């Protein structure tokens, strides 16, 4: 287990550091970087490069937003294999439903419970 | 009347140079190495914690792989929402930069933070709409790209 944690740390840290390089070098806003990361994850996964990384690093590859893209692609491919063409529309959200629903629900809950902080 | 391509007068040019120097001197010196180090260890730690959650789910809570990875992202999202609510996440984000916003925690923070801030504009167009200020674009482009990939895959499976 420690070995798995170390692999997740090393790879996850590297993916985040790449994001920080983009922040410091290109002045892209975080929102653009996040969109870039998820699209990159979808495409890398589609050409088969992301699965080996996820296999190796576990959460180190799936917790960063590229992993969200990877999950979208995986879901879409699986659904296409199961139900054919229409799977292109059902698979992505099915695979990522939990993450999105959790973010929406806990987000709404937190916004109801907490007051804005004075900046 | 006003030609924006005209060269500034020498006097104006001196003014502009002075202003540029001033901006350079006063803008925070973003020390590259330090920023990268912080992004690395915080981002890595968040991922390692995620890995720990997955393994814990499998070992102690009898979850299968899917349930364990769902458990991992749900807990990370919940913790981020809480930390954002009590104002701690802002500090982590300032310290770690991409180390905090690249993992799924950043996605959660990007939803919670504007939702809290704009809550006073109402439950529908304040809280409800602002949850998606940043999450919206991420979902739009992520889902759209995946649909394109799915359509191509349905026609030419590889």
HADDOCK unambig.tbl for C-alpha pairs under 7 A between the chains (distance, minus, plus):
assign (segid A and resid 5 and name CA) (segid B and resid 48 and name CA) 4.87 0.50 0.50
assign (segid A and resid 5 and name CA) (segid B and resid 51 and name CA) 5.95 0.50 0.50
assign (segid A and resid 5 and name CA) (segid B and resid 52 and name CA) 6.60 0.50 0.50
assign (segid A and resid 6 and name CA) (segid B and resid 48 and name CA) 6.84 0.50 0.50
assign (segid A and resid 8 and name CA) (segid B and resid 44 and name CA) 6.83 0.50 0.50
assign (segid A and resid 8 and name CA) (segid B and resid 47 and name CA) 5.69 0.50 0.50
assign (segid A and resid 8 and name CA) (segid B and resid 48 and name CA) 5.04 0.50 0.50
assign (segid A and resid 8 and name CA) (segid B and resid 51 and name CA) 6.55 0.50 0.50
assign (segid A and resid 9 and name CA) (segid B and resid 44 and name CA) 3.96 0.50 0.50
assign (segid A and resid 9 and name CA) (segid B and resid 45 and name CA) 5.73 0.50 0.50
assign (segid A and resid 9 and name CA) (segid B and resid 47 and name CA) 5.82 0.50 0.50
assign (segid A and resid 9 and name CA) (segid B and resid 48 and name CA) 4.85 0.50 0.50
assign (segid A and resid 10 and name CA) (segid B and resid 44 and name CA) 6.05 0.50 0.50
assign (segid A and resid 12 and name CA) (segid B and resid 43 and name CA) 6.11 0.50 0.50
assign (segid A and resid 12 and name CA) (segid B and resid 44 and name CA) 4.79 0.50 0.50
assign (segid A and resid 12 and name CA) (segid B and resid 47 and name CA) 5.55 0.50 0.50
assign (segid A and resid 13 and name CA) (segid B and resid 39 and name CA) 6.99 0.50 0.50
assign (segid A and resid 13 and name CA) (segid B and resid 40 and name CA) 4.22 0.50 0.50
assign (segid A and resid 13 and name CA) (segid B and resid 41 and name CA) 6.02 0.50 0.50
assign (segid A and resid 13 and name CA) (segid B and resid 43 and name CA) 4.79 0.50 0.50
assign (segid A and resid 13 and name CA) (segid B and resid 44 and name CA) 3.71 0.50 0.50
assign (segid A and resid 14 and name CA) (segid B and resid 40 and name CA) 6.13 0.50 0.50
assign (segid A and resid 16 and name CA) (segid B and resid 39 and name CA) 6.00 0.50 0.50
assign (segid A and resid 16 and name CA) (segid B and resid 40 and name CA) 6.12 0.50 0.50
assign (segid A and resid 16 and name CA) (segid B and resid 43 and name CA) 5.57 0.50 0.50
assign (segid A and resid 16 and name CA) (segid B and resid 98 and name CA) 5.56 0.50 0.50
assign (segid A and resid 16 and name CA) (segid B and resid 99 and name CA) 4.93 0.50 0.50
assign (segid A and resid 16 and name CA) (segid B and resid 102 and name CA) 5.75 0.50 0.50
assign (segid A and resid 17 and name CA) (segid B and resid 36 and name CA) 5.53 0.50 0.50
assign (segid A and resid 17 and name CA) (segid B and resid 39 and name CA) 5.35 0.50 0.50
assign (segid A and resid 17 and name CA) (segid B and resid 40 and name CA) 5.16 0.50 0.50
assign (segid A and resid 17 and name CA) (segid B and resid 98 and name CA) 6.80 0.50 0.50
assign (segid A and resid 17 and name CA) (segid B and resid 99 and name CA) 6.69 0.50 0.50
assign (segid A and resid 19 and name CA) (segid B and resid 98 and name CA) 5.41 0.50 0.50
assign (segid A and resid 19 and name CA) (segid B and resid 102 and name CA) 6.87 0.50 0.50
assign (segid A and resid 20 and name CA) (segid B and resid 36 and name CA) 6.14 0.50 0.50
assign (segid A and resid 20 and name CA) (segid B and resid 39 and name CA) 6.45 0.50 0.50
assign (segid A and resid 20 and name CA) (segid B and resid 97 and name CA) 6.58 0.50 0.50
assign (segid A and resid 20 and name CA) (segid B and resid 98 and name CA) 4.86 0.50 0.50
assign (segid A and resid 31 and name CA) (segid B and resid 134 and name CA) 6.02 0.50 0.50
assign (segid A and resid 34 and name CA) (segid B and resid 102 and name CA) 6.72 0.50 0.50
assign (segid A and resid 34 and name CA) (segid B and resid 138 and name CA) 6.58 0.50 0.50
assign (segid A and resid 35 and name CA) (segid B and resid 137 and name CA) 6.76 0.50 0.50
assign (segid A and resid 35 and name CA) (segid B and resid 138 and name CA) 4.76 0.50 0.50
assign (segid A and resid 35 and name CA) (segid B and resid 141 and name CA) 6.67 0.50 0.50
assign (segid A and resid 38 and name CA) (segid B and resid 138 and name CA) 6.95 0.50 0.50
assign (segid A and resid 38 and name CA) (segid B and resid 142 and name CA) 5.58 0.50 0.50
assign (segid A and resid 39 and name CA) (segid B and resid 141 and name CA) 6.63 0.50 0.50
assign (segid A and resid 39 and name CA) (segid B and resid 142 and name CA) 5.35 0.50 0.50
assign (segid A and resid 39 and name CA) (segid B and resid 145 and name CA) 6.54 0.50 0.50
assign (segid A and resid 42 and name CA) (segid B and resid 145 and name CA) 6.85 0.50 0.50
assign (segid A and resid 42 and name CA) (segid B and resid 146 and name CA) 6.14 0.50 0.50
assign (segid A and resid 46 and name CA) (segid B and resid 149 and name CA) 6.83 0.50 0.50
assign (segid A and resid 58 and name CA) (segid B and resid 51 and name CA) 6.66 0.50 0.50
assign (segid A and resid 59 and name CA) (segid B and resid 47 and name CA) 5.57 0.50 0.50
assign (segid A and resid 59 and name CA) (segid B and resid 48 and name CA) 6.89 0.50 0.50
assign (segid A and resid 59 and name CA) (segid B and resid 50 and name CA) 5.75 0.50 0.50
assign (segid A and resid 59 and name CA) (segid B and resid 51 and name CA) 4.83 0.50 0.50
assign (segid A and resid 60 and name CA) (segid B and resid 47 and name CA) 4.91 0.50 0.50
assign (segid A and resid 60 and name CA) (segid B and resid 48 and name CA) 6.67 0.50 0.50
assign (segid A and resid 63 and name CA) (segid B and resid 47 and name CA) 5.91 0.50 0.50
assign (segid A and resid 63 and name CA) (segid B and resid 50 and name CA) 6.87 0.50 0.50
assign (segid A and resid 63 and name CA) (segid B and resid 103 and name CA) 5.32 0.50 0.50
assign (segid A and resid 63 and name CA) (segid B and resid 104 and name CA) 5.67 0.50 0.50
assign (segid A and resid 64 and name CA) (segid B and resid 102 and name CA) 5.42 0.50 0.50
assign (segid A and resid 64 and name CA) (segid B and resid 103 and name CA) 3.65 0.50 0.50
assign (segid A and resid 64 and name CA) (segid B and resid 104 and name CA) 5.66 0.50 0.50
assign (segid A and resid 65 and name CA) (segid B and resid 102 and name CA) 5.85 0.50 0.50
assign (segid A and resid 65 and name CA) (segid B and resid 103 and name CA) 5.49 0.50 0.50
assign (segid A and resid 65 and name CA) (segid B and resid 104 and name CA) 5.71 0.50 0.50
assign (segid A and resid 69 and name CA) (segid B and resid 142 and name CA) 6.34 0.50 0.50
assign (segid A and resid 72 and name CA) (segid B and resid 146 and name CA) 6.05 0.50 0.50
assign (segid A and resid 73 and name CA) (segid B and resid 146 and name CA) 5.55 0.50 0.50
assign (segid A and resid 76 and name CA) (segid B and resid 146 and name CA) 6.83 0.50 0.50
assign (segid A and resid 76 and name CA) (segid B and resid 150 and name CA) 5.41 0.50 0.50
assign (segid A and resid 77 and name CA) (segid B and resid 150 and name CA) 6.10 0.50 0.50
assign (segid A and resid 77 and name CA) (segid B and resid 153 and name CA) 6.83 0.50 0.50
assign (segid A and resid 80 and name CA) (segid B and resid 150 and name CA) 6.88 0.50 0.50
assign (segid A and resid 80 and name CA) (segid B and resid 154 and name CA) 5.99 0.50 0.50
assign (segid A and resid 84 and name CA) (segid B and resid 154 and name CA) 6.50 0.50 0.50
assign (segid A and resid 85 and name CA) (segid B and resid 151 and name CA) 6.67 0.50 0.50
assign (segid A and resid 85 and name CA) (segid B and resid 154 and name CA) 5.29 0.50 0.50
assign (segid A and resid 88 and name CA) (segid B and resid 147 and name CA) 5.17 0.50 0.50
assign (segid A and resid 88 and name CA) (segid B and resid 150 and name CA) 4.18 0.50 0.50
assign (segid A and resid 88 and name CA) (segid B and resid 151 and name CA) 5.56 0.50 0.50
assign (segid A and resid 89 and name CA) (segid B and resid 147 and name CA) 5.87 0.50 0.50
assign (segid A and resid 92 and name CA) (segid B and resid 143 and name CA) 6.69 0.50 0.50
assign (segid A and resid 92 and name CA) (segid B and resid 146 and name CA) 6.61 0.50 0.50
assign (segid A and resid 98 and name CA) (segid B and resid 70 and name CA) 6.25 0.50 0.50
assign (segid A and resid 99 and name CA) (segid B and resid 70 and name CA) 6.96 0.50 0.50
assign (segid A and resid 99 and name CA) (segid B and resid 73 and name CA) 6.07 0.50 0.50
assign (segid A and resid 99 and name CA) (segid B and resid 74 and name CA) 6.23 0.50 0.50
assign (segid A and resid 102 and name CA) (segid B and resid 74 and name CA) 5.79 0.50 0.50
assign (segid A and resid 102 and name CA) (segid B and resid 77 and name CA) 6.84 0.50 0.50
assign (segid A and resid 103 and name CA) (segid B and resid 77 and name CA) 5.98 0.50 0.50
assign (segid A and resid 103 and name CA) (segid B and resid 108 and name CA) 5.58 0.50 0.50
assign (segid A and resid 106 and name CA) (segid B and resid 78 and name CA) 6.00 0.50 0.50
assign (segid A and resid 106 and name CA) (segid B and resid 81 and name CA) 6.31 0.50 0.50
assign (segid A and resid 107 and name CA) (segid B and resid 81 and name CA) 6.06 0.50 0.50
assign (segid A and resid 107 and name CA) (segid B and resid 111 and name CA) 6.09 0.50 0.50
assign (segid A and resid 107 and name CA) (segid B and resid 112 and name CA) 4.60 0.50 0.50
assign (segid A and resid 110 and name CA) (segid B and resid 81 and name CA) 6.00 0.50 0.50
assign (segid A and resid 110 and name CA) (segid B and resid 82 and name CA) 6.61 0.50 0.50
assign (segid A and resid 110 and name CA) (segid B and resid 85 and name CA) 6.01 0.50 0.50
assign (segid A and resid 110 and name CA) (segid B and resid 112 and name CA) 6.70 0.50 0.50
assign (segid A and resid 111 and name CA) (segid B and resid 112 and name CA) 6.35 0.50 0.50
assign (segid A and resid 111 and name CA) (segid B and resid 115 and name CA) 5.57 0.50 0.50
assign (segid A and resid 111 and name CA) (segid B and resid 116 and name CA) 4.29 0.50 0.50
assign (segid A and resid 111 and name CA) (segid B and resid 119 and name CA) 6.75 0.50 0.50
assign (segid A and resid 111 and name CA) (segid B and resid 127 and name CA) 6.88 0.50 0.50
assign (segid A and resid 114 and name CA) (segid B and resid 85 and name CA) 5.40 0.50 0.50
assign (segid A and resid 114 and name CA) (segid B and resid 116 and name CA) 6.82 0.50 0.50
assign (segid A and resid 115 and name CA) (segid B and resid 116 and name CA) 6.64 0.50 0.50
assign (segid A and resid 116 and name CA) (segid B and resid 116 and name CA) 5.66 0.50 0.50
assign (segid A and resid 116 and name CA) (segid B and resid 117 and name CA) 5.21 0.50 0.50
assign (segid A and resid 117 and name CA) (segid B and resid 87 and name CA) 6.79 0.50 0.50
